[in-house]
């Protein structure tokens, strides 16, 4: 690097201003030329790496956008196939529905496959093929790759189908983790668990569980009424406010007053 002009020049230079100015201009030109050369050298050294980095970034962004578009398109197509299969099932065309579900059941990678398996198992129930349906639900329940809500629902459906033949201890072991307030399947799992407790002679556990179901605002009214009646039979008061029940304001609907009087 050439040093920039400074004032430490010989006396002769200071005595000749024109010569000093000429030297200053020459030195500035040399300094600028050196700076340009340094920038060119840096561009040659790192320019290819920078261009390669930009190219890789553009390829990555383009690849992600293509993948996301493909995934969204596939999900949309699978959703349409599920809807068509459900329409066939609602119309009672079970064989046609199962035929539409078969490709989805064979595919993997997202919740659409598990949803298709659940619908296929439900169709088996509608066809009266309880043993096959129970096996199908059991397979979903034990599938570690399936979304947990589907696995929990499959467990409830599996146990419900085989409830009469299953030992009460096994029912308790399977459903107790699900029969807790806040769980989406608390009502259905809790009702089956309460009956299993009664088979075990544990009315002290069944009664409070049925009462807890009646206080859960997410369970259907029909299930709420059944749970309240069971709680009453077991000697547990499931009505928190008798006056509210008498006025038809109970959680279980307009029949509350009659049930309260029966209790």
VENDA-V137465 format. One record per helix or strand. SS is the DSSP state (hx for helix, st for strand). FROM is the first residue (numbers start at 1). TO is the last residue. If there is no record, write none. Layout:
# VENDA-V137465
SS/FROM/TO
SS/FROM/TO
This chain:
# VENDA-V137465
hx/11/15
hx/17/90
hx/94/106
hx/111/126
hx/130/141
hx/148/161
hx/168/175
hx/186/199
hx/203/214
hx/221/233
hx/242/246
hx/256/262
